[in-house]
Amino acid sequence: MAAVSATVSQLDPTPASPTVSATAERRPWSMSPSGRAPGARKKAIVVGAGVAGLVAARLLHDSGFQVVVFEASGRIGGRVRTVTDLGAPLDVGACWLHGAETNPLTHVANAHGHRILWPLAGRARSFSDLATPTSLRLGALALKTNLKRHLLRSRISAFLGSVKPVSLDDASGPVLRSRLLPIHERRLAELMIETSEGVHGAPARRLAAHDWFPTELFAVNAMVIGGLQALLADMSRGLDIRLDRPPRGGPVVMLVEAPDWSQR
């Protein structure tokens, strides 16, 4: 279903950010303010070799930690899985870079020399672009406005010390039930919400509106050429990853020895 947001047949000649050669030296991901690793090797354990676990391990490793990653399955990637049974890489798990122009994984892909497949100019670059005809813009506008209003209210509550998470259902429900919108406008809004539910594998009431908006509905989606598994393989190069080690939970980072960053 998400394919409608980035239907492509070739590379966009004007990607959002420049790519680098795959042979270029990767810049370390040090968390030290000085960029230098601590003198003594501190120890850390990361449970789970999905995207979150690998990013945590990479940050710790490049910051001077001695890191061990424990993964329950026999491969890295978690929900990311790329197969080549059909003669070409095909992502059968997570595959989209939602909000690709600001998605951190886009910058990671560029840093490792992986090209990005962008939607062509003139094609639907986001779900909201489906509402191109004038007769279909009202529903998308109402959805966008209501999302902004609920998120602003949530931020104000947080500033006042009251945490009130806003779900996608909270923000979209009034639009979907509104009798002021024509039926076809409400149906388009429903399509956008239901498609997102399918992509994330969860009902709207369990999706956080602040994560969903605007990257899911109004931002550009893209893909990594060659599949996300190849990108994760590059990200994990040099890490000590122990497969088929099934600790419970994850990803979890356990610092065996915490460094003193104040001296760095």
C-alpha positions in Angstrom: 0.0 0.0 0.0 2.8 2.4 0.8 4.2 2.0 -2.7 1.7 4.6 -3.9 3.7 7.3 -2.1 6.9 6.7 -4.1 6.1 5.0 -7.4 9.4 5.3 -9.3 11.0 3.8 -12.3 14.4 5.5 -12.3 16.6 7.7 -10.2 15.5 11.3 -9.6 18.3 13.4 -11.2 18.2 15.8 -8.3 18.5 13.9 -5.0 17.9 15.9 -1.8 21.5 15.4 -0.6 24.8 14.4 -2.3 26.0 10.9 -2.2 29.7 9.9 -1.7 31.7 7.1 -3.1 31.4 3.8 -1.5 35.1 3.7 -1.1 35.2 7.1 0.8 36.2 7.0 4.4 33.3 7.0 6.8 33.3 9.6 9.4 33.2 8.2 13.0 30.1 8.6 15.0 31.8 9.8 18.2 29.6 11.1 21.0 32.5 12.9 22.6 32.3 16.7 22.4 35.9 16.7 21.2 35.3 13.9 18.7 38.0 11.9 20.5 37.4 8.5 22.0 38.1 8.1 25.8 41.5 6.8 26.7 40.3 3.8 28.6 38.2 1.3 26.8 34.8 1.2 28.6 32.5 -1.8 28.1 28.9 -1.9 26.8 26.4 -4.6 25.8 23.7 -4.0 23.3 20.8 -6.4 23.1 19.2 -6.6 19.7 20.8 -6.1 16.2 17.9 -4.3 14.6 18.3 -0.8 13.3 18.1 0.8 16.7 20.5 -1.7 18.2 23.1 -1.3 15.4 22.9 2.5 15.6 23.5 2.4 19.4 26.4 0.0 19.0 27.9 2.1 16.2 27.7 5.2 18.3 29.2 3.5 21.3 31.9 1.8 19.3 33.0 5.0 17.6 33.0 6.7 20.9 35.6 4.4 22.3 33.5 1.7 24.0 34.3 -2.0 23.8 30.8 -3.1 22.5 29.2 -6.6 22.2 25.9 -7.0 20.4 23.7 -10.0 21.3 21.1 -10.9 18.7 18.5 -13.7 19.2 18.1 -14.6 15.6 20.7 -15.8 13.1 20.9 -12.5 11.2 21.1 -8.7 11.8 18.4 -6.3 10.8 15.3 -7.1 12.9 12.3 -6.1 10.8 14.6 -5.3 7.9 15.1 -8.2 5.5 16.4 -8.1 1.9 16.1 -11.2 -0.3 17.7 -11.9 -3.7 15.7 -15.0 -4.8 14.3 -13.2 -7.8 17.7 -12.1 -9.1 17.7 -8.6 -7.6 17.6 -7.2 -4.1 14.0 -7.0 -2.7 13.1 -5.7 0.7 10.4 -7.9 2.2 10.4 -6.2 5.5 10.9 -2.5 6.3 11.9 -0.7 3.1 10.8 2.9 3.1 12.7 6.0 4.2 9.7 8.0 5.4 10.3 11.7 5.4 13.5 10.9 3.5 14.7 14.5 3.2 15.1 14.7 7.0 15.3 10.9 7.8 18.6 10.2 9.6 19.0 6.9 7.7 19.2 9.0 4.5 22.3 10.7 5.8 23.7 7.3 6.9 23.1 5.8 3.4 24.9 8.8 1.8 27.8 8.5 4.2 28.2 4.8 3.3 27.9 5.5 -0.5 24.4 3.9 -1.0 22.3 5.6 -3.6 18.7 6.7 -2.8 15.8 6.1 -5.1 13.7 9.3 -5.1 10.2 9.8 -6.7 10.3 11.4 -10.0 9.2 15.0 -10.4 5.5 15.0 -11.4 4.8 11.8 -9.7 3.1 11.3 -6.3 5.9 12.1 -3.9 3.8 11.7 -0.7 0.4 10.5 0.3 -0.9 14.1 0.3 0.0 14.4 -3.4 -2.9 12.0 -4.1 -5.2 14.9 -3.4 -4.0 16.9 -6.4 -7.4 17.6 -8.0 -9.0 20.7 -6.5 -12.1 18.6 -5.5 -9.9 16.4 -3.3 -7.8 19.0 -1.5 -10.3 19.9 1.3 -10.0 16.6 3.1 -6.2 16.6 3.1 -6.2 20.2 4.3 -8.7 19.5 7.1 -6.5 16.5 8.2 -3.3 18.6 8.2 -5.0 21.4 10.1 -6.4 19.2 12.8 -3.1 17.4 13.2 -1.4 20.7 13.8 -4.0 21.9 16.2 -3.8 18.7 18.4 0.0 18.7 18.4 0.1 22.3 19.4 -2.3 21.6 22.2 -0.1 18.6 23.3 3.1 20.8 23.3 1.4 23.4 25.4 0.2 20.8 27.9 3.8 19.4 28.0 5.2 22.9 28.7 2.7 23.2 31.6 3.8 19.9 33.0 0.9 17.7 31.8 1.9 14.9 29.4 -1.0 14.1 27.1 0.2 11.9 24.2 -1.8 12.4 21.0 -2.6 9.4 18.9 -3.3 9.5 15.2 -6.9 8.5 16.0 -7.3 11.5 18.3 -6.1 13.9 15.6 -7.8 12.3 12.6 -11.1 11.1 14.1 -12.9 14.5 14.0 -12.1 14.8 10.3 -13.2 11.3 9.4 -16.5 11.8 11.2 -17.2 15.4 10.0 -20.4 15.9 8.1 -19.1 19.2 6.8 -16.8 17.3 4.4 -18.1 15.6 1.2 -18.1 11.8 1.5 -15.3 11.5 -1.1 -13.1 13.8 0.9 -13.6 11.7 4.0 -12.9 8.6 2.1 -9.6 9.9 0.9 -8.6 10.9 4.4 -9.6 7.4 5.6 -7.4 5.9 2.8 -4.4 7.9 4.1 -5.0 6.8 7.7 -5.7 3.1 6.8 -2.6 2.9 4.6 -0.5 4.2 7.5 -2.0 1.6 9.8 -1.0 -1.1 7.3 2.5 0.2 7.0 3.1 0.4 10.7 1.1 -2.7 11.6 -0.9 -1.0 14.3 -4.3 0.8 14.6 -4.4 4.5 14.6 -5.1 4.7 18.3 -1.7 3.2 18.9 0.3 5.5 16.5 1.8 8.7 17.9 0.6 11.7 15.9 3.9 13.6 16.5 5.9 10.7 14.9 3.4 10.4 12.0 3.1 14.0 11.1 4.4 15.4 8.9 6.9 12.8 7.7 4.2 10.1 6.9 1.6 12.2 5.2 3.2 15.3 3.8 6.9 14.4 3.3 8.7 12.6 0.6 9.3 8.8 0.8 12.3 7.1 -0.8 14.2 3.8 -0.9 17.8 2.6 -0.7 19.0 1.1 -3.9 20.2 -2.5 -3.2 18.0 -2.8 -0.1 18.3 -1.8 3.5 20.1 -5.0 4.5 23.2 -3.9 2.5 23.2 -0.6 4.4 22.9 -2.3 7.7 25.8 -4.6 6.8 28.0 -1.5 6.2 26.8 0.1 9.4 27.7 -3.0 11.4 31.1 -3.6 9.9 33.7 -4.0 12.6 31.2 -4.5 15.4 31.3 -7.6 17.6 27.9 -9.1 17.0 26.9 -12.5 18.5 24.1 -14.1 16.6 21.7 -16.8 17.9 22.0 -15.4 21.4 18.4 -15.0 22.7 18.4 -12.7 25.7 14.9 -11.3 26.5 13.9 -7.9 25.4 15.7 -5.4 23.2 17.1 -3.3 22.0 18.8 -2.6 25.4 22.1 -0.9 26.1 23.9 -1.8 29.2 26.9 0.2 30.2 29.3 -2.0 32.1 31.6 1.0 32.8 30.4 4.6 32.2 33.0 7.1 30.9 33.5 10.6 32.3 32.8 12.8 29.3 33.6 16.0 31.3 37.3 15.4 30.6 36.9 14.9 26.9 
